[in-house]
Amino acid sequence: MKRFSFVLTLLLFYVLVTFTVYADTSPKYSVREWRISAVINPDGSIDVEEHITYDLSRTHEGPVVRYVDIAHSSRMEKLEVFAVIPAATEDSDQSESQYDLKPYEFVDDPDQNMSEVYTTRPGARPEEIQDVCIYLPTGDGQHTVVLRYRLNDLVYLYRDVAVLYWNPILNGYGLDVRNVDMRIALPQGTKPEDGKAFVYGALEGSCEVLEDGTAVIMAKKLDSEEFIEVTVAFPKEGVSRGRKVIDNDGLERVLEEQRLKAEEMELLRRQEEREQKLRLAAIVGMTVGIIGIGVCVGIWVSSGRLKLSSIFSEIKRRVPDIPAGQAITAQGIGASEEPKDETQREMPAVDLPADYYTPAELSALLHGKRIRPGDMVATLLDLAVRRYLDVKVSGGKAYVLTLRDFDHTNLKPHEEYLVNWFFKDIGDGKKVSTKAILQTACTRGFEREFCNRFAIWKELVLRQAIRWGFNKRVTPFKIYIRTPFGKQHYRSWMGFKKTLKQLSHKAHSLPPADWERFFAYAFSMGIGRQVIDGLKKAYSEGGTLKGDLAILGKGNFGAIDHWLDLAKRFNLMSSRLLRIFVRPAALQLLVAERNHKKSM
């Protein structure tokens, strides 16, 4: 009976954990519908009117907050907030869209118990965000409000084109939003072929320019960490009094930026499709597991006995005792052979089987599509060895990486993406510490961004690896096998891996410069720990290491274990098991200043 109670408790715990993991925590309020109408004025400002329908839960307290993007404008003015009230009419033929507007009162310091008032406050980044706090009537249900405001100097005037940069729904708005419908009236006379509209940040977003010169942006739904970033290019003649004049051409750069962003969104859509399939498979697996446990418990209870002791006795009876000094080999049980003296073995000449593809591309050869976040650490090490980065110990336990001056066209796409991500988005553009990279990746709220960024980087690695022809697809089945070229290189790298593991036990047999050249590739081959342990045993704290060494130099050697810790933490962040059980956000991309810096 005790066993039955224990198993039943375990089953109940399994069920609770399963459904708790997949139960979404409902926000206090969400947006059922969001309609935005904007008109571009000749002075480069836009007049905005928003109709937002909120769904409030019973537990909601305080205001709903509209975060208004003011990053590209000089200021926001003429703000008004209204409640939408159905129009009182006896004519049943009147359109259901008839309504009256009841103005909300502006209050400097509203009380939590007040309603039908609003106030403003600086946002988390005051120079970029203005918060509009709206106190709705108490009680759950739907509430529709209308916001009207003007954003001054929002349009940039290049020599060849006018460009509107606007983020109407900011990154990480924190709400589930449905039915977004934006209409931006371009200056009169703008033809569809002259206007170009782009939307970024919404997996299900779409945009087009209509015949009447209206840019239409729509999104059926936005998850809590999606956003909408709008870029509209149109003839500059319609903004004759604009003040944000830039003395260079802008259209070509805008088109190139939007092309890259469109590629990122396509990669994220593919990733979301894969994750949906994984989640479905996980749910099916859990359901089958629960049913299986229930069936097993039922059989156990009905039979009333489970003789584990007899099973173990049978196993012990069938497995013979292994005498001391013998070992189990492929041929059977026998005396173990005495290992040959390592000094009597003639080690072959050691060199990289191929140095014309990167450690990340090597990982694609060895592991197929199973690229790991730890391969990003191997990429950083390789860039340092190739003298694109300078490495210096910081605090004895981490490193500071500094970009050297070099031609970025020499980098492959996945290398350039990693440099931009770590140095420009996390660092100051020139320097970044590995501690800051790790803190950003592990900070609550940024884990999903890290996973999505890694997915893009991984796709770039796989695209680069395809060019080498390591694998080929077998039709009609969606499987890949190694090509003769791939098989040859795979065998060479496996032999090199075996040799390097042997040499790690006597690291003095190779010059430090060779170890440094092999170091990044050792991480991608999965023997970084063995190599580091061998080097530490041979060189202690690096006091006898000599030569022009970037990674293994005397000053950097003491914190060498940090590279392993960095790779381990990265791999944990993107663990497939965690990705299945944690509902992934569609994206949390490019949090740093995007178009603002590019437009300056």
C-alpha positions as a printed Julia matrix, in Angstrom:
600×3 Matrix{Float64}:
   0.0     0.0     0.0
   2.88    2.34    0.76
   4.35    1.68   -2.66
   1.01    2.37   -4.3
   0.66    5.69   -2.41
   4.16    6.71   -3.42
   3.57    5.96   -7.11
   0.17    7.68   -7.04
   1.75   10.76   -5.46
   4.47   10.73   -8.12
   1.84   10.47  -10.86
  -0.13   13.42   -9.47
   3.06   15.48   -9.17
   3.93   14.66  -12.79
   0.49   15.77  -13.96
   0.64   19.03  -11.98
   4.14   19.88  -13.24
   3.13   19.1   -16.82
   0.13   21.35  -16.89
   1.77   24.03  -14.78
   4.6    24.3   -17.29
   2.21   24.79  -20.16
  -0.21   27.08  -18.35
   0.37   30.62  -19.5
   0.28   33.29  -16.85
  -2.47   35.62  -17.97
  -1.58   39.3   -17.88
  -3.7    41.72  -15.89
  -4.95   43.18  -19.13
  -4.52   42.64  -22.85
  -5.39   44.45  -26.05
  -8.28   43.04  -28.07
  -8.04   45.56  -30.91
  -5.65   48.4   -31.76
  -6.43   50.78  -34.62
  -3.98   53.58  -35.41
  -4.53   56.39  -37.9
  -1.69   58.8   -38.65
  -1.32   61.72  -41.03
   2.06   63.05  -42.17
   2.16   66.85  -42.15
   4.25   69.14  -44.43
   6.47   70.11  -41.47
   7.55   66.46  -40.87
   5.26   65.91  -37.87
   2.5    63.31  -37.69
  -0.93   63.53  -36.08
  -1.95   60.26  -34.5
  -5.3    58.88  -33.37
  -5.41   55.5   -31.66
  -8.42   53.36  -30.76
  -7.37   50.76  -28.19
  -9.76   48.16  -26.77
  -8.47   46.68  -23.51
  -9.6    43.44  -21.86
  -9.23   43.85  -18.1
  -9.18   40.98  -15.64
 -10.88   41.18  -12.27
  -7.54   41.32  -10.48
  -6.29   44.35  -12.41
  -5.43   47.39  -10.34
  -4.02   50.77  -11.27
  -3.64   52.24  -14.75
  -3.11   50.74  -18.16
   0.04   52.21  -19.66
   0.59   53.28  -23.25
   4.33   53.54  -23.95
   4.72   56.15  -26.7
   7.9    56.07  -28.77
   9.42   59.56  -29.01
  12.97   58.49  -29.96
  12.82   59.9   -33.49
  10.73   62.97  -32.71
  11.64   66.24  -31.04
   8.65   66.08  -28.66
   5.09   64.85  -28.16
   2.3    67.42  -27.79
  -1.49   67.92  -28.02
  -2.17   64.74  -26.06
  -5.84   63.97  -25.39
  -7.5    60.84  -24.01
 -11.17   59.9   -24.44
 -13.49   57.09  -23.42
 -15.55   55.57  -26.22
 -19.28   55.5   -25.46
 -21.83   53.98  -27.86
 -23.91   56.72  -29.42
 -27.44   57.06  -28.1
 -29.65   56.65  -31.18
 -33.03   55.09  -31.87
 -32.27   54.51  -35.53
 -31.6    50.79  -35.87
 -30.16   51.37  -39.33
 -27.28   53.39  -37.91
 -23.87   51.82  -38.24
 -22.61   49.97  -35.18
 -19.46   52.06  -35.39
 -21.32   55.17  -34.21
 -19.94   56.33  -30.88
 -19.44   59.38  -28.66
 -16.22   60.45  -27.01
 -16.04   61.37  -23.33
 -12.82   63.23  -22.47
 -10.64   61.98  -19.63
  -9.27   64.55  -17.21
  -5.52   65.1   -16.95
  -4.3    64.77  -13.34
  -0.77   65.45  -12.17
  -0.82   62.98   -9.29
  -3.72   60.56   -9.64
  -4.85   58.3    -6.84
  -5.12   54.56   -7.43
  -8.85   54.74   -6.71
  -9.52   57.37   -9.36
 -11.0    56.51  -12.76
 -11.5    58.19  -16.12
  -8.36   60.28  -15.64
  -4.87   60.09  -17.14
  -1.38   61.39  -16.53
   2.04   61.28  -18.18
   5.47   60.39  -16.87
   8.95   59.82  -18.29
   9.46   56.27  -19.52
  12.22   53.82  -18.67
  14.38   55.7   -21.21
  13.05   59.27  -20.89
  14.72   60.47  -24.07
  13.01   57.7   -26.05
   9.76   56.77  -24.26
   6.85   58.74  -22.83
   4.4    56.85  -20.6
   0.69   57.68  -20.77
  -1.05   56.2   -17.7
  -4.81   55.77  -18.18
  -7.09   54.99  -15.23
 -10.06   53.08  -16.63
 -13.39   52.58  -14.89
 -13.3    49.9   -12.21
 -14.46   46.41  -13.0
 -13.41   43.79  -15.49
 -14.49   43.68  -19.1
 -13.77   45.63  -22.25
 -12.87   49.31  -22.29
 -12.08   51.3   -25.43
 -10.09   54.53  -25.25
  -8.99   56.99  -27.9
  -5.62   58.76  -27.79
  -4.8    61.77  -29.92
  -1.36   63.34  -30.04
   1.25   64.84  -32.31
   4.88   63.76  -32.76
   6.99   66.62  -34.09
   9.9    66.29  -36.54
   9.44   62.57  -37.05
  10.32   62.51  -40.78
  13.95   62.48  -41.98
  14.68   64.34  -45.22
  17.53   62.82  -47.23
  18.67   64.2   -50.54
  16.72   61.61  -52.5
  13.84   60.56  -50.26
  11.83   61.25  -47.11
  11.8    58.48  -44.5
   9.48   57.94  -41.52
  11.0    55.86  -38.71
   8.38   55.02  -36.08
   7.93   52.32  -33.43
   4.22   52.52  -32.56
   4.36   49.33  -30.46
   7.63   49.17  -28.59
   9.96   46.24  -28.06
   8.82   44.14  -25.11
   5.52   46.01  -24.66
   4.56   43.18  -22.33
   1.01   42.56  -23.57
  -0.7    40.09  -25.8
  -2.1    42.25  -28.6
  -4.64   41.26  -31.21
  -5.89   42.84  -34.43
  -3.45   45.66  -35.08
  -4.54   47.88  -37.98
  -2.42   50.94  -38.84
  -3.15   53.48  -41.56
  -0.54   56.13  -42.34
  -1.71   58.79  -44.81
   1.3    59.78  -46.92
   1.51   63.3   -48.4
  -1.02   64.02  -51.1
   0.02   62.85  -54.55
   2.13   59.91  -53.36
   1.68   57.0   -55.76
   1.87   53.34  -54.69
   5.03   52.82  -56.75
   6.68   55.85  -55.09
   5.95   54.8   -51.5
   7.68   51.87  -49.82
   6.48   50.57  -46.46
   8.24   48.03  -44.23
   7.25   46.38  -40.95
   9.68   44.64  -38.6
   9.27   42.82  -35.3
   5.91   41.1   -35.86
   5.99   37.51  -37.06
   2.56   37.87  -38.62
   2.95   41.48  -39.75
   2.23   42.71  -43.29
   2.35   46.06  -45.07
   1.45   47.68  -48.39
   0.83   51.07  -49.98
  -2.69   51.52  -51.37
  -3.72   53.4   -54.48
  -4.75   56.46  -52.45
  -1.26   56.77  -50.96
  -2.07   55.18  -47.6
   0.47   52.86  -46.01
  -1.36   49.97  -44.33
   0.36   47.88  -41.64
  -1.52   44.96  -40.13
  -0.79   42.21  -37.61
  -3.28   39.58  -36.52
  -1.55   39.08  -33.19
   1.54   40.09  -31.24
   2.93   38.04  -28.39
   4.06   39.84  -25.27
   7.61   40.36  -26.51
   6.94   41.18  -30.14
   6.87   44.74  -31.4
   6.1    46.77  -34.5
   8.73   48.95  -36.12
   7.57   50.84  -39.18
   9.73   52.4   -41.9
   8.07   54.29  -44.74
   9.97   55.9   -47.63
   8.2    58.36  -49.93
   8.97   61.41  -52.14
  10.32   64.31  -50.1
   8.25   66.92  -51.97
   5.36   66.24  -49.62
   7.35   67.42  -46.59
   8.35   70.86  -47.81
   8.8    72.37  -44.34
  10.58   69.47  -42.66
  13.53   70.35  -40.43
  15.42   67.04  -40.08
  17.55   67.44  -43.19
  20.39   64.95  -43.83
  22.88   65.78  -46.56
  23.28   62.35  -48.12
  21.24   59.79  -50.04
  19.14   57.46  -47.92
  17.0    55.22  -50.12
  19.64   52.63  -50.96
  20.66   52.31  -47.32
  17.03   51.98  -46.18
  16.39   49.23  -48.71
  19.5    47.33  -47.64
  18.6    47.61  -43.94
  15.08   46.36  -44.58
  16.37   43.47  -46.69
  18.53   42.28  -43.79
  15.65   42.67  -41.34
  13.35   40.73  -43.66
  15.9    37.88  -43.65
  16.0    37.94  -39.84
  12.22   37.75  -39.62
  12.12   34.83  -42.04
  14.67   32.95  -39.91
  12.59   33.62  -36.8
   9.42   32.4   -38.51
  11.16   29.14  -39.39
  12.41   28.85  -35.82
   8.9    29.42  -34.46
   7.53   26.69  -36.74
  10.17   24.25  -35.5
   9.45   25.12  -31.87
   5.71   24.64  -32.37
   6.41   21.14  -33.66
   8.65   20.46  -30.65
   5.99   21.71  -28.23
   3.37   19.52  -29.9
   5.67   16.52  -29.7
   6.36   17.29  -26.03
   2.66   17.51  -25.2
   1.96   14.23  -27.0
   4.9    12.59  -25.22
   3.73   13.83  -21.83
   0.2    12.62  -22.47
   1.44    9.18  -23.49
   3.73    9.14  -20.44
   0.89    9.94  -18.07
  -1.32    7.26  -19.61
   1.56    4.79  -19.48
   2.25    5.45  -15.82
  -1.44    5.08  -15.05
  -1.6     1.74  -16.86
   1.52    0.5   -15.07
   0.12    1.49  -11.69
  -3.15   -0.25  -12.49
  -1.37   -3.46  -13.47
   0.77   -3.25  -10.35
  -2.19   -2.8    -8.07
  -4.23   -5.54   -9.74
  -1.43   -8.1    -9.58
  -0.54   -7.17   -6.02
   3.11   -8.05   -6.41
   6.23   -6.76   -8.12
   9.21   -9.0    -7.54
  12.15   -6.74   -8.24
  14.4    -8.94   -6.12
  13.86  -11.9    -8.45
  14.76   -9.77  -11.46
  18.03   -8.65   -9.9
  18.81  -12.23   -8.86
  18.34  -13.4   -12.44
  20.63  -10.64  -13.73
  23.27  -11.55  -11.15
  22.99  -15.23  -12.07
  23.54  -14.55  -15.78
  26.47  -12.15  -15.45
  29.67  -14.01  -14.5
  32.15  -12.58  -12.07
  35.06  -10.81  -13.75
  38.37  -11.81  -12.18
  40.74   -9.08  -11.13
  43.16   -8.06  -13.84
  40.73   -8.83  -16.66
  38.72   -6.45  -18.8
  35.72   -6.62  -21.08
  36.85   -6.19  -24.67
  35.15   -6.41  -28.04
  36.2   -10.08  -28.13
  34.89  -10.86  -24.65
  36.27  -11.11  -21.15
  39.96  -11.53  -20.9
  43.11  -10.22  -19.38
  43.7    -6.55  -20.09
  46.68   -5.74  -22.23
  49.45   -3.7   -20.75
  49.42   -0.27  -22.38
  52.38    0.51  -24.45
  54.82    3.08  -23.17
  53.75    6.46  -24.57
  57.39    7.4   -25.12
  57.77    4.41  -27.45
  54.93    5.57  -29.69
  55.91    7.71  -32.59
  53.38   10.53  -32.79
  52.53   11.65  -36.32
  53.1    15.2   -37.47
  50.3    17.32  -36.0
  48.51   20.09  -37.84
  44.96   21.22  -38.48
  43.32   19.04  -41.15
  41.84   22.24  -42.59
  42.29   25.86  -41.49
  40.18   27.44  -44.2
  36.89   26.95  -42.41
  36.1    28.25  -38.93
  35.56   26.27  -35.72
  31.81   26.89  -36.03
  31.82   25.43  -39.55
  33.79   22.47  -38.19
  30.99   21.95  -35.67
  28.55   21.77  -38.61
  30.75   19.09  -40.19
  30.94   17.04  -36.99
  27.44   17.54  -35.61
  25.26   18.48  -38.58
  22.6    21.01  -37.59
  23.33   20.56  -33.88
  25.36   23.75  -33.58
  25.85   24.65  -29.91
  26.07   28.09  -28.27
  29.5    27.04  -27.02
  30.66   27.31  -30.62
  30.31   31.08  -30.24
  33.1    30.92  -27.64
  35.22   28.97  -30.14
  34.53   31.72  -32.68
  35.72   34.42  -30.25
  38.87   32.41  -29.54
  39.54   31.97  -33.25
  39.11   35.7   -33.9
  41.58   36.43  -31.11
  44.14   33.96  -32.47
  43.77   35.54  -35.92
  44.43   38.93  -34.27
  41.03   40.49  -34.89
  40.59   40.8   -31.12
  42.87   41.59  -28.21
  42.31   39.61  -25.01
  43.18   40.84  -21.53
  42.41   39.37  -18.11
  39.93   41.38  -16.03
  39.69   40.79  -12.31
  41.61   37.54  -12.55
  38.52   35.53  -13.53
  37.19   37.03  -16.78
  38.44   38.76  -19.92
  38.04   42.07  -21.7
  37.91   41.78  -25.5
  38.99   44.72  -27.64
  38.36   45.04  -31.36
  41.35   45.81  -33.52
  41.17   47.91  -36.67
  40.61   45.61  -39.62
  38.63   45.26  -42.81
  35.26   43.78  -41.83
  34.86   42.32  -45.31
  37.44   39.73  -44.25
  34.95   38.27  -41.78
  32.4    35.65  -42.68
  28.72   36.52  -42.05
  28.45   34.56  -38.79
  31.66   36.13  -37.49
  30.5    39.65  -38.34
  27.1    39.0   -36.75
  28.77   37.84  -33.53
  31.07   40.89  -33.46
  28.12   43.27  -33.95
  26.06   41.46  -31.31
  28.68   41.3   -28.58
  30.62   44.5   -29.19
  27.95   46.92  -30.44
  24.82   45.74  -28.66
  26.4    44.61  -25.37
  29.71   46.49  -25.35
  30.55   50.07  -26.25
  31.36   49.3   -29.88
  35.06   48.78  -29.23
  35.32   46.77  -26.01
  33.23   44.2   -24.19
  33.91   41.99  -21.2
  33.0    38.32  -21.12
  31.4    39.03  -17.76
  29.05   41.57  -19.38
  28.19   39.08  -22.15
  27.38   36.41  -19.58
  25.35   38.78  -17.4
  23.31   39.97  -20.37
  22.63   36.43  -21.55
  21.55   35.25  -18.09
  19.64   38.34  -16.95
  15.94   37.69  -16.45
  14.05   38.96  -19.47
  16.98   38.53  -21.86
  17.15   34.73  -21.98
  14.72   34.57  -24.87
  16.54   37.3   -26.73
  19.75   35.3   -26.33
  18.09   32.16  -27.7
  16.64   34.01  -30.68
  19.93   35.75  -31.43
  21.69   32.41  -31.25
  19.16   30.92  -33.67
  20.03   33.6   -36.24
  23.77   33.08  -35.69
  23.33   29.32  -36.04
  21.5    29.76  -39.34
  24.33   31.91  -40.67
  26.85   29.2   -39.7
  24.81   26.5   -41.45
  24.49   28.63  -44.57
  28.25   29.07  -44.65
  28.81   25.35  -44.04
  26.55   24.44  -46.96
  29.06   26.02  -49.32
  31.66   23.4   -48.37
  29.36   20.55  -49.38
  29.86   18.52  -46.22
  26.42   16.94  -46.58
  23.82   16.3   -49.25
  20.09   15.79  -48.99
  18.62   12.4   -49.83
  15.33   12.67  -51.68
  12.47   12.09  -51.27
  13.37   11.75  -47.58
  14.34   14.86  -45.63
  17.6    13.43  -44.36
  21.19   14.43  -44.97
  24.24   12.21  -45.43
  27.89   13.14  -45.71
  29.36   13.59  -49.15
  32.7    11.94  -50.03
  34.31   15.31  -49.27
  32.51   15.41  -45.91
  33.49   11.82  -45.05
  37.14   12.49  -45.85
  37.24   15.6   -43.65
  35.28   13.91  -40.88
  37.81   11.05  -40.69
  40.69   13.52  -40.71
  39.23   15.55  -37.85
  38.42   12.45  -35.8
  42.04   11.34  -36.15
  43.22   14.81  -35.21
  40.92   14.81  -32.18
  42.3    11.48  -30.98
  45.87   12.68  -31.43
  45.19   15.96  -29.62
  43.65   14.13  -26.66
  46.77   11.96  -26.4
  49.07   14.94  -26.66
  47.15   16.8   -23.95
  48.68   14.36  -21.43
  52.16   15.56  -22.44
  51.53   19.12  -23.53
  55.26   19.91  -23.62
  55.51   17.84  -26.8
  53.9    20.65  -28.82
  54.98   24.31  -28.96
  52.55   26.74  -27.2
  51.95   28.5   -30.53
  50.55   25.25  -31.96
  48.35   24.7   -28.94
  46.96   28.2   -29.43
  46.18   27.53  -33.11
  44.37   24.32  -32.11
  42.63   25.8   -29.06
  39.44   27.13  -30.69
  38.98   23.96  -32.74
  39.36   21.85  -29.57
  36.24   23.57  -28.2
  34.23   22.68  -31.3
  35.5    19.09  -31.12
  34.38   18.85  -27.48
  37.82   18.33  -25.94
  38.38   21.82  -24.57
  38.47   20.49  -20.99
  41.14   17.86  -21.75
  43.33   20.39  -23.54
  43.05   22.98  -20.77
  43.76   20.41  -18.06
  46.83   19.23  -19.95
  48.13   22.76  -20.46
  47.58   23.66  -16.8
  49.44   20.53  -15.72
  52.33   21.24  -18.07
  52.63   24.99  -17.59
  51.16   25.57  -14.13
  50.08   29.24  -14.19
  51.66   29.93  -17.55
  54.97   31.16  -16.19
  57.0    29.26  -18.77
  54.79   30.05  -21.75
  56.71   32.15  -24.24
  56.05   33.71  -27.6
  53.53   36.07  -29.13
  50.42   34.38  -27.76
  46.94   35.91  -27.77
  45.06   33.37  -25.64
  47.76   31.42  -23.84
  50.02   34.34  -23.0
  51.41   34.62  -19.5
  48.95   37.34  -18.5
  45.88   35.52  -19.83
  46.65   31.95  -18.82
  45.53   32.21  -15.2
  41.84   32.63  -16.08
  41.8    30.04  -18.87
  39.03   28.03  -17.17
  36.71   30.99  -17.78
  36.42   30.03  -21.46
  35.0    26.66  -20.45
  32.61   28.26  -17.98
  31.44   30.68  -20.68
  30.76   27.82  -23.13
  29.01   25.78  -20.44
  26.7    28.64  -19.44
  25.9    29.4   -23.09
  25.02   25.76  -23.77
  22.78   25.68  -20.7
  20.95   28.83  -21.84
  19.88   27.21  -25.1
  19.34   23.67  -23.84
  16.81   21.89  -26.05
  15.02   20.56  -22.96
  14.54   24.1   -21.66
  13.41   25.3   -25.07
  10.67   22.65  -25.1
   9.32   23.39  -21.63
   9.6    27.17  -21.7
   7.15   28.92  -24.0
   9.47   30.78  -26.39
   8.92   34.38  -27.33
   8.73   35.09  -31.03
  11.58   37.52  -30.66
  13.37   40.07  -28.53
  15.75   41.44  -31.13
  18.06   44.41  -31.4
  17.13   46.13  -28.15
  19.8    48.76  -28.64
  19.24   51.82  -30.81
  18.56   50.57  -34.3
  17.45   53.07  -36.9
  18.19   56.16  -34.84
  21.95   55.63  -34.92
  21.88   54.51  -38.55
  20.04   57.63  -39.62
  22.46   60.05  -37.99
